[in-house]
């Protein structure tokens, strides 16, 4: 399986200036080539190489960076054609469609630039890299990162590495190819994971991942975001942008911790993980306005993705189940009634009288549906459309 590792570069001022000049040169060349490609109607890699390789070399790029610029432009036009074909940019003749096709693809001056092993070499023991720049080869450039990620990087890095400049910091984003762990094909049941508004995640074993302090922090973030949006000044917009980045990093860290604990529990108990299929949840769920704000303020898709890839590394099977009526169905007698949930956190079955925390009851329903989906898929030997290894 593929895993992306991001490490932080620690360049000296001279090295940082060289990196910035390199990114600007590569993206300036990419913008020139994108305009030429549109004008001459040549967007394939081979066609662009014949058209512009010599010119890119004349612009100060060496052989490999020039080829990467060619590929970057060709891939951008391939993505554009796919979006047009899928209708993501409106119908032909529409204002959005005409705007997308009437101008060349554009690259920001600090857009990421890929490097291969000829342009970038790693010295893992010294935690330094040697990287090509327009000012010459920059050697002994320090980098840092989490110990676990650095170990994965040293053992499994494969392919290209992207140079990224973001919020004044320099990063290298490397792709690692990790050997797949043997999937547990005989799980002892499934750990149901219910994603919710008050509790970010609740499992069928009774664990809830949230808490008063986290919810207070989320509410404070929403109030500050709303206040800055209403103010609308330049300084307020700058502060809102900084705060949005901080909020996203905090949420990402929490999602990592939650997913790590859930996968560890599933692995320890030899279970699989049953997740809700949340596709279209924002269009499907009917909530009051305050609840909608809370729902939209958390990246449940990111949490699901973290759970999936961590489970894959651990050999824990994952199934996605239909969450319809899981909050109204009794986990004991399976009676479904919207009145079974008189309050957000309380479940009382109108048929058998079973009483439980609402999130715990929902997660148990998901656990049962996950097991049913796994057994059904195993017996029919159907393609793994709900199972992720």
N, C-alpha and C positions, 0 to 999 in steps of 0.2 A: 504494500500500500504506500501511497505517496503522502508525505508530510512536509509542510512548509515551515522552515525555521528562520526566524528573523534575529539577527545580531546587530548590535549597535557599534558603529565605527567611532573611534576616538582620534580623529585626525588632528595634526598640528595646524595652526593657521595657514601655513604654506600649503600643506596637503589639502586642506578644505578648499582653498582658493582654486587649486588645480582640479579638484573634483567638480566644483561648481562650473568652472569653465568647460570641462568635459561634457557635463550634462547639457549645458546651453548649446554647445557646438553640435552635439548629436541630435538634439531636438530641433535646432534650427535647420540642420540638414534634412531631417525627417519632414519638416513642414515644406521645405523647398521641393522635396521629392514627391510629397503628396499632391502638391499643386501641379507638378509636371505629369504625374500619373493620371490625374483627372483630365488635364488638357489633351493628353495624347491617348487617353483611354487604354492605358497599359497598367494593369494592377497585379499581374502574376509575379512571383518571385523571379522566375527566369527572365521575363520581359523587362522587369525593372533593373536587373543586373546588367543586361545588355545596354539599357538606356542610360544608366546613371552611375555605374561603378567607378568609372574613371573620374567623373566629376566629384564624387564623394571623396575619393582619394586626394583630389586637388584641394578639397576644403579642409584638409588637415587630418582626416581620419585614416587610420591604418587599415589593413585588409580586413581583419575580423570585425572591428566596430562598424566598418562600412557595410559589411554583409548583414550585421545585426540591424542596422538602420533600414536596409532594404527589406528584410523580413518583417520588421515592425510595421512598416508602411503597408506591405502586402497583406499582413494579418489584419490590420485595421480595416482595410477595404473588404476583406473577406467577412469580417464581423458585420460591417455595414450592410453588405448584400444579404446576409442571413437575416438581419433585423428587418430589412425592407421586405424580404420574402415572407417573413412571419407576420407582417402587418404591424410591427411594433412602432413604426414611424408614420402610421396613417395610410390612407389609400392613395394610389397614384393620382396626382393632380391636386391633392390637399396641400395646404400651406406648410404643414410640418414635413410632408414627404418631399415637396419641392425644395424646401430649405436644406434638407439633409443631402439631397442629390445635387444641388446646385453649387455647392462649395466644397473645397477639398477637406479631407480629414485634418484636424488640427491637433497638435501636441503642445502641452504646456512646457515652458522652458525648463521646469524641474521634473518632468515626467520620468518615470523609471526607465533605466537603460540596461538591457541584458549584457552580461559578459560570460564568455566561456573560459575554459581552463587555459587557453592561450593568452588571455588578457588578464586573468585573475588567478593567482595561486595562493593557497592557504598554508600557513605554518602554525598548526594547531598547538604544538607544545609551547611556542612563544606567544600564542594568541595574537598573531599579526598576519597581515595579508600584503601581497604585492600586486598592485593594480595599474593597468595602463591608463594614462591620461594624455590629453593633448599637450601637456608640458613635459611629457616623458614618463617613464615608469616610476611610480611612487612605491618605495619599499618600506618594510617595517612599520606599516600603518596598524595601530593597535585596534583590537575589537574586544567586546565583552558581551556577556549574556548569562542566562541562567545555566547552572552547571549541568542540569539534565539535558537542556537543549544543545549545549556545546558538545556533550558526549554523543548525542544522536548525529549532530553535524559531522563530527570527526569520523564516525563509523559508517554513515550511510549516505553522505552527500553524493548526488549524482545529477549531472546535467548543468544547465546554466544557472547563473546567479544574477539577480537584479540589484542594481545600485539605486537607492531611493533617498531623496532629500525631503524631509517632512518636518514641519514645525521647527525649522532650524537645526534639526538633528540628521545625522547620516546613518543609513541602515543598509545592510546586505540581506537580501531575502533569497535563501537557498532552498532548493527542492531536494528532499531526501527520500530514497526508496527503501522502505523498511520491510523486511521479510514478513509475510503474513503469518500470524499465529494460528495454529490449528483450531478450527471452530468447534466449540462444544456442541456436538450434534445430539446429545441426550441431556438437555437441561432438566434440572429438578424444579420445574415450574418456571414462572416468569414474575419478575419484579415490575409491578405496574407503577408508572410515573405519571401523575396528574399535574399538569401545568396550570397555574391559576393566578388570580389577581392579588389576593392577600398573601398567600403562600406561593412563592415562585415555583416550587416543586414539592410534591408530596408523594411518598412511596407507599406501597401496599403493606410494608412492614411497620408503618406508623411514624416514619421520620418525615419532618416538615422542614423545608429549607427557606427560611425567611427571618422573621423576628421583628420586634418593635423598632430596634435601632435602624435596621435596614429600611423599613417602611417609612420611618421618619426622615431618613436621608433622601429617599425617593420623593417624598412630598416636598421637602425643602428644595430639591432640584427643580421640581415642577414650578414652584412659586417663583424662584429666581428666574427661570427661563421665561415665564409669562411676564414678569416685571420688566426684563430687559427687552423683550419683544415689543411691549407697549411703549417703552421709552423711545426706541428707534433711532437714537443718536449714533454717531460713528463709534464713539467710545463704548456705548452699550453693545453695539454689534461685535466689536472686537472682544469684549468681555464674554459675550454669549458664545462666540466661537471657541474661545479658550475653555470655557466651562463645558461646552458640548464635548470637546475632546477628553476632558477629565472625567466626565460622566460616562462616556463610552468605555474608557479604560477601566473604570471601576466596575462597570457591568460585565465587561469581558473577564476580569479577574474573578468575579463572583461566579459567573457561569463556568469557568474552568474549575473552580473549587467544588461546586455542586456536582458537576459531571464526574469529576474524579472520585468523589465519595460514593456516588451511586454505582459507578462501574466497579469500584472496589468491593462494595457490598454484594453485587451480583456475582462477581468472580469468586468471592469467598464462600458464598452459599451455593455455587454451581447452578445459578439460575440464568435465564435470559432476561432481556429488558423489553417491556411492552410500552411503546410510546404512542401518544395521540398523533394521528395524521392531521396536522393543523393547516393544511393547504386551504387558503381562502377564508381563514378564521375571521379576519377583519370585516369581510363582507357578509359572513354567515351569522355571526353572533350578534344578538340584540342586547344591548346594555344601556344603562343610563349614562348620561354624559360624563359624570365623574369617573365611572367605571371604565368608559372607553378611553379616557386619558390615561388611566393606570395600565390598561391592557396594552396600549400602543407605546408605552414608555419603556417596555422591556423587550429585549431581543430573544424571544422564545425560539426563533429559527436558529439563532446562533447556539443556544443551549442544546437544541436537538442535534445540531451538527457536531458539537463537542462530544456529546454522548455517543454518537454513532462512530466517530473515528477512534475514541478512546476504547470503546467496546471492541472495535475491530482489532486493535492492538492487543487486547487482552483475550481474544478468542470467545468473547461473549456474544451470543446471537441477539439480534435486535429485530423486533417486528413492529410494524406500524399498524394500528387498528383504528377503526372508525369510532370517534368519540361521541357519536350521536346518542343523546339521552343518557349518557353515563352519569350525569349529575342527578338524574331523576330515577334511576333504576336501583332497586334494592339488591345488595350483594348477597343477601341470604335467600330471599324467595323470588327475586328478579321481577317483582311487580314494578311497573313503570307508571309514575303519576307525578305531574308537576308540583302537586301539593306535598310530595314527600320531602321537599326542601323548604321548610317554613322560614329559614334564615340562611344567611350566607355560609355560616360555619356549622349548621345543624342539619342532620338528616334524620327523619322520623318516617318509617314506612307505614303507609295507611293500611296495608294489608296484614302484615305479620307483627307490627309494632316494634321492629328492630330500630334501635337508636345508635347513632354513631356520628363522629365528626364527618362533615360532608366530603371533605377532600380525601379522607381515608377511605370512605365508602367508594368514591369515584375511582381511586387508584386500584382498589380491589376488583372493580368491574373491568378495568383495563387489563389487569393481570389475568383474569379469567378469559377475556377475549383474546389476549395474546397467546395463551396456551391453546385455545381452540383454533386460532389461525395457524399456529405451528403444527399441530397434529394434522389438520386438514391438508396443509401444504406437503407434509412429509408422506402422508398416505397416498395422495394423488400424484406425487413426484412432479408437481407443477413448477414452472420457473419461479425463482426466488423474487417475486415481485413485491413481497412485503418483508423480506428478510435481508438484512445487510450483514455481511460477514465482517 
